[in-house]
Amino acid sequence: MTGAAAAADDGTYMGFVGVTTGQSSIRRVFPAWAAELGLPTGTLVGHDVAMGSPPAVYRDLVAQIRDDPQHRGALVTTHKVAVHAACADMFDELDELATTFGEISSVYKRDGKLYGAAKDPVTVRLALEEFLPADHFAGSGAEVLVLGAGGSGMALSHQLGVRGDRPARVTCTALREGQLDHLRELHERAGLPAGLFRYVVTPQPADADELLAALPPGSLVVNATGMGKDVPGSPFTDAAVWPDRGLAWEFNYRGSLEFLHQAQAWQSGHDLTVEDGWRYFVHGWTQVIADVFDVPMPHETVTALSDVAAALR
């Protein structure tokens, strides 16, 4: 970390694959990070792709990244699964997590070869370890309630399953059974203990309230639904009762954030630790930047970059 201004732009750029990339905070943050890291470019180019696009759209995009010598690589957000499904054969190498999860969130190049990696499991672990002690679950009987079975929920449940200090139980929820079937298949493919997980369909917030109220003290509750960011609302009602000495983790850091506000309201007068998704966002981007630019990303560097980004929130 030099903190010096970035070198003169060398004409290359990093990509960002999403749905509406122009609205992301990273547009302001990336040039400042590039200056802090001394990267050869501070240019970030968005690739907006509509949800449900046909495979040919993803293949054309990956080919563009692969064949353009100025394109250094890309972070993939919403389309991680679709990119893997349509383009896995276009990569020279995929990491083990990309194969296990069936998704690609980091696209980068080395020596003329194209690589793909799944970073969500890594970034969710890094963010979790910052506020959850390594022995939090040991002998406590505390559980985890993961609301939402999309990419972030899948990554967290996987990391809880491979954690040395496992919770007594991990309850995973979704609005539809099909989403939970996909999650169950992932857990089986990863060889995680079947008895650790419970899968529950929660079509109404009151259903989630019941699961929350039954949690033992010290349990962790996570909003991985996208509610409060992608769509307004919370998976809980305002009457929800949180666990004593528990932890609430909102994966989002921007939006209406109803889940976060509910937890903060309960926090007053109760022993509830509340975290938002800011550090998860920072870890997600810095891990892919490390891939794309082949730079080290130790904890102290991430902390410095988080401080830079916080000033631009």
ChimeraX attribute file (.defattr): number of C-alpha atoms within 10 A of each C-alpha:
attribute: neighborCount
match mode: 1-to-1
recipient: residues
	/A:1	13
	/A:2	9
	/A:3	14
	/A:4	11
	/A:5	14
	/A:6	19
	/A:7	14
	/A:8	11
	/A:9	12
	/A:10	12
	/A:11	11
	/A:12	16
	/A:13	18
	/A:14	23
	/A:15	20
	/A:16	22
	/A:17	22
	/A:18	20
	/A:19	16
	/A:20	13
	/A:21	17
	/A:22	14
	/A:23	8
	/A:24	12
	/A:25	14
	/A:26	20
	/A:27	16
	/A:28	13
	/A:29	20
	/A:30	22
	/A:31	17
	/A:32	20
	/A:33	23
	/A:34	22
	/A:35	19
	/A:36	19
	/A:37	21
	/A:38	18
	/A:39	20
	/A:40	17
	/A:41	21
	/A:42	23
	/A:43	17
	/A:44	19
	/A:45	16
	/A:46	18
	/A:47	18
	/A:48	13
	/A:49	17
	/A:50	13
	/A:51	11
	/A:52	9
	/A:53	11
	/A:54	11
	/A:55	14
	/A:56	11
	/A:57	15
	/A:58	19
	/A:59	18
	/A:60	12
	/A:61	16
	/A:62	21
	/A:63	15
	/A:64	12
	/A:65	21
	/A:66	22
	/A:67	12
	/A:68	11
	/A:69	13
	/A:70	13
	/A:71	20
	/A:72	20
	/A:73	28
	/A:74	27
	/A:75	26
	/A:76	23
	/A:77	18
	/A:78	17
	/A:79	21
	/A:80	23
	/A:81	19
	/A:82	19
	/A:83	23
	/A:84	26
	/A:85	15
	/A:86	16
	/A:87	19
	/A:88	21
	/A:89	11
	/A:90	16
	/A:91	18
	/A:92	12
	/A:93	14
	/A:94	21
	/A:95	13
	/A:96	12
	/A:97	19
	/A:98	23
	/A:99	15
	/A:100	13
	/A:101	24
	/A:102	17
	/A:103	25
	/A:104	29
	/A:105	24
	/A:106	29
	/A:107	26
	/A:108	26
	/A:109	22
	/A:110	12
	/A:111	5
	/A:112	10
	/A:113	11
	/A:114	20
	/A:115	22
	/A:116	28
	/A:117	23
	/A:118	27
	/A:119	23
	/A:120	29
	/A:121	22
	/A:122	17
	/A:123	24
	/A:124	24
	/A:125	18
	/A:126	16
	/A:127	20
	/A:128	19
	/A:129	11
	/A:130	10
	/A:131	13
	/A:132	13
	/A:133	10
	/A:134	14
	/A:135	12
	/A:136	15
	/A:137	20
	/A:138	13
	/A:139	11
	/A:140	14
	/A:141	16
	/A:142	22
	/A:143	22
	/A:144	26
	/A:145	22
	/A:146	24
	/A:147	25
	/A:148	24
	/A:149	26
	/A:150	18
	/A:151	19
	/A:152	20
	/A:153	25
	/A:154	23
	/A:155	24
	/A:156	21
	/A:157	26
	/A:158	21
	/A:159	19
	/A:160	20
	/A:161	22
	/A:162	13
	/A:163	12
	/A:164	12
	/A:165	15
	/A:166	22
	/A:167	23
	/A:168	18
	/A:169	19
	/A:170	23
	/A:171	18
	/A:172	24
	/A:173	28
	/A:174	24
	/A:175	17
	/A:176	13
	/A:177	14
	/A:178	12
	/A:179	16
	/A:180	22
	/A:181	13
	/A:182	13
	/A:183	25
	/A:184	20
	/A:185	12
	/A:186	19
	/A:187	21
	/A:188	11
	/A:189	11
	/A:190	15
	/A:191	12
	/A:192	18
	/A:193	11
	/A:194	11
	/A:195	9
	/A:196	17
	/A:197	19
	/A:198	14
	/A:199	18
	/A:200	18
	/A:201	18
	/A:202	21
	/A:203	13
	/A:204	12
	/A:205	15
	/A:206	16
	/A:207	16
	/A:208	21
	/A:209	19
	/A:210	14
	/A:211	16
	/A:212	20
	/A:213	12
	/A:214	11
	/A:215	23
	/A:216	19
	/A:217	16
	/A:218	22
	/A:219	27
	/A:220	27
	/A:221	24
	/A:222	21
	/A:223	26
	/A:224	23
	/A:225	25
	/A:226	21
	/A:227	22
	/A:228	23
	/A:229	17
	/A:230	13
	/A:231	12
	/A:232	13
	/A:233	16
	/A:234	21
	/A:235	26
	/A:236	21
	/A:237	17
	/A:238	17
	/A:239	9
	/A:240	19
	/A:241	18
	/A:242	27
	/A:243	22
	/A:244	15
	/A:245	16
	/A:246	22
	/A:247	23
	/A:248	24
	/A:249	21
	/A:250	25
	/A:251	28
	/A:252	24
	/A:253	18
	/A:254	15
	/A:255	13
	/A:256	17
	/A:257	23
	/A:258	20
	/A:259	26
	/A:260	23
	/A:261	16
	/A:262	19
	/A:263	23
	/A:264	16
	/A:265	12
	/A:266	17
	/A:267	18
	/A:268	9
	/A:269	7
	/A:270	14
	/A:271	15
	/A:272	21
	/A:273	18
	/A:274	19
	/A:275	21
	/A:276	19
	/A:277	18
	/A:278	19
	/A:279	21
	/A:280	21
	/A:281	19
	/A:282	21
	/A:283	26
	/A:284	23
	/A:285	19
	/A:286	23
	/A:287	21
	/A:288	24
	/A:289	24
	/A:290	15
	/A:291	23
	/A:292	22
	/A:293	17
	/A:294	12
	/A:295	13
	/A:296	13
	/A:297	19
	/A:298	11
	/A:299	11
	/A:300	10
	/A:301	15
	/A:302	17
	/A:303	15
	/A:304	16
	/A:305	24
	/A:306	19
	/A:307	12
	/A:308	16
	/A:309	19
	/A:310	12
	/A:311	8
	/A:312	11
	/A:313	12
